[in-house]
Amino acid sequence: MPGGISHHAKDILFKSLSALYQNQALDVYGLHGLPRIKALLPTEFPSVRADERRADTVFLLEDDSILLLEYESNERFLDNHLKYLDYACRLLHTYYQQEKRIRPIRIVVIYTSDVTSAREQLDAGDVLLSSKAVLLGEFNGDAIFHAIEEKVHNGEPPTPEETMKLILVPLMHTRFDRQTMIEKTIELAKTIDDEPKQLHIIAGVLTATDKFIDRSYAEKVKEWIKMNKVFRLLVEELEQEREEMLK
């Protein structure tokens, strides 16, 4: 994430987020029928210039296809899909160089409540790029947040599906502005009596709202995360993995 977080901290949040997504289907997005997630992949591709953004989230699915999961708050359909085409070309090239085969690529775009409709195809003659749109403006973020908040205040942990929904609440239709919902969601996550789940939710919110979150607030959250026991255990785990790689 831009804004000063170290590569090491990125790796740790990445590892926590991977544990969450690997155990969940994509049904919460309304993406019924997609293969389950097998792994979370790096989002920085070769040949990326310093001024270019990386992909938001990249998954390896159980059928060995690759899923690009993007978050957008605008209707710049052509600009955005040209960007996805660039990502797809880099992924195709990278895996062809490594494996000498072409991996299928799927593109899902999660649109925030700012977007009320979206196109799903870029037709450039012999080049056709398709995507699947998920409109979060169709989700009642206030109702979802309130239901999960009640459970948490009653000492009940959110279910895996509720955990995924809570991560996306700041991007859904609510009566609050986005930054307020980001803060309300993260503060609620901190009260959950389950440190791994706390870290999963906060890592998920930081990832999903990376383009929208107030940077000074994000830095405060990252400092709080460093006090989390699970975070420290992940640091040790990553260090051990790197030591093994160097042997």
N, C-alpha and C positions, 0 to 999 in steps of 0.2 A: 504494500500500500504506500502511496505517496504520503509525505508529511513527516518523515523522519524515523519511522519504525525501522529497526535494524533488520538485516536479512535473517539473522538468527531468530529474532522474535517472529518474523514472518513464517519461518519454517515450523515454529512451535504451534502457532495458530493454525497453520495449514494442516499439521498433523492432527490437531484436535478436531478441526472441521472434517477432515477425512474420515475419522472414526464415526462421526455423526452421519454423514451422507452414505457411507458404505453400508450402514445397517438399515437404511430407509429406502423405500421405493419413492418414485417421483409422483405418486398419485396425488399428493397434497397440492401439486401444481395443476392438477387436472390432466396430467400426462399419462393417462391409462394406456397400457399396451407397450410402453417403452421397456426395453430390458432393464434389469436392476443394475445399480451402480456397482462396479467392481473396484474402482480406485479413483482417487482424486489425482489429477496430473498437474505437472508444472504449467504455469500460465505465461511464462516468458519464452518466446520462440527465438530461434536463431535469426540473425540479420535484422534485429530490431534496433532502430536508431534511438538515440537518447530522448528525442522529442515525441516518440510514439508510445501510445498506451499499450498495455498488455491486455490479453483477454480477461474477462471477469472470472469465470470458473470453467475448468476443463475436466471432463470425466472420461474414464475408460469404462464402458459398459460390458455386461457379461457376454455379449455376442461379439466382443472385441471391436465394436465400433466406438467412435469418439463423439462425445456430446459437448458442444460449446453452449454454455449457459450464460447469457448476457442480460444485463439490467439496463433499462433505458427509461428516461423521463421525458423524452421529446419525440416528435413525429418526423424527424429527419430520416425518413425511411431509406432514401437512396444513399445518403452519406453513411448511415449505419451499416447497411448491407454491403456496401463496397468495403467497409472495414472488416466485416465478417468474412468476405471473400478473400481478403488478404490473409486473415488468420487461417482460413481453411487451406489456402495454397501453401502456407508455411508448414502447417501440420502434415499435409500430404507429402511435401518434399522431405521433411524430417524423417517421417516413418518409412518412406520409400528408400531413402539413403541407408537407413538402419536395417530394414527387413526385406527390401526388394519386393514390396507388395503395397497395394493401395488399400488403406483402411477407410471404410464408410464413415462419413461425418454427418452428424445431426446438429441442427441449430435450433435452440429454443431461446426466445427473447421474452424476458419478464418485464412487462411495462408497468411503471408506477401508476398511481391513480390520476396523474396528470394527463395520461393518454386514454382516450375513450374508444379509439378504433385503430386498427393497424393492418397494413398489407403484409402478405406472407410470401410473396414471390418477387424476385427481381429478374425480369426477362430481358436479356441482352442478346437476343438471337440464338446462336448456338450455345451460348452460356446462360444457364438457368440456375438461379440460386433460390432455394426454398427454405423457409423457416417456419417455426410454430410459435404463434403469439399467445402469451398468457396475460390477460388484462386484470391487474390487481385492483383496478377501480370497481370491478364487479364483486369484490370481497368486502364484507362489513367488518372493517378493522376494529371498530369500537366494540362490537358484540364479541368478537373473537378474543380481544384483549381482556374484556371484563370477565368472560367465562373462565379464562385461564388464571386471571388475577384472583378470583374467588377461590379456585382450587388451591393455589399456592398459599393464600392466607389461611386456608383451613388445614394446611400441612400436607396436602396431597401433591405429589410431583406430577408435572404435565406428562401426558403420554408422548410417545415418539412423534405421532402426527401433530399433536398440539405444540411440541417443541419446534417442529418445522414451520408451523403457522406463525408462532410467536416471532420467529426470526424475520418473517415477511410483513408483520403488522405495520412497521413504519412506512412501508411502501403502498399500503392499502388505502382505501377510502376511509378517512376518519374525520372527526370534527376538530382535531388538533393539527398544527403544522408539523411537517416531517421531523424537524429537529426535536421538538417536544416529544413526539412518539418514540424517536430513537432513545431519548433519555429515559422515558417512562419504561420502555421495554428492558433496557439494560439494568435499570434500578430494580425492576421486578425480578430479573434473572439473578441478581445478587442475593435476593432473599430466599432463593430455592435451597433447600437443605440437601444438596447433592452437588459437590464441587465439580465433578466431570460434566454434569448437565449445565451448570453455571457457565463453564468455559465453552462448551459446545455452542450455547445460545449466543454468548457475547462474541465469540469468534465468527459465528454466522452473521450476526447483525453488522459487525464491522466490515465483513466481506460484501454483504448485500447492499450496504449503504455507503460504500467507499467513495462513490462519486458525489454524494450529497451531504455527508456528515460534516459538522463543524470541526475543524482540525484541532483546535485547542481542547475541545471536549474529548476528541478521539485520543489525544495524547494522555489525558487524565485517566481514561479507561485503560489504556495500555499499561500505565504505571500501576493501577489497581490490579490488573491481571498478574503482574509480576509477583504479587503477594500470594497468589493462589497456589495451594499445595500441589494441585494436579499440574499446573504450569511448570512448577519446579521439577516435578517428576519427569515431565516430558523433556525438559532441558537435559536432565541426566541421561534419559533414554537416547536422545539425539546424539549426545556426546559419545555414548558407548557405541552407537551405530557408526559414527565417523571414525572412532578409534579402530573398530573392526575393519573398516574399509581401507585403513592405512596400513594394516598389518601385511 
